Amino acid sequence: MTESEFEHYFMLYKETVWSAAFCYVKNAVDADDISQEVFLKLYTYSGEFSGSEHIRAWLLRCTVNRSKDHLRSHWQKYSEPLESIPEQEDTKPDDTDSLSEVFMKLSRKLRITMYLHYYQGYSVTETAKLLGISESAVGVRLMRGRKKLGKLLSEERNEYNGS
């Protein structure tokens, strides 16, 4: 792969790779590190790709694998999450922010499955291949994810309305 090809694919997929990593690890700094490692792997990869979609799928597969490795790492097991900053005012949350926050409350398996299918537009078959699971498992995760997301959004709406 030439340097200009690499730059093209980096610009094309950097947000996709970062978002997938963030969806998996729930930490922007770790998502940055994982993204850099994935693109370094692309830069040094000597294999052939059959097109842009093949590169996209390869990048997302590498991102999922690297994210899993990161979460299994020794350092991750013993680190503690940062305390979240308390809200200053009780204002109505922005719908987009609210959805993003609720989405991040889903389990990792549901989050990454829904992200690949709904946000990245992969079919059930493609999502199954990327995650290394069966198509029926993808279907179950999507169904459970939708139900859980609906429940969490309902709870948040009730909490805001004081019910």
Summary of the structure (lengths in Angstrom):
residues: 163
radius of gyration: 17.7
end to end distance: 57.5
largest distance: 58.7
contacts: 413
relative contact order: 0.10
helix: 76%
strand: 0%
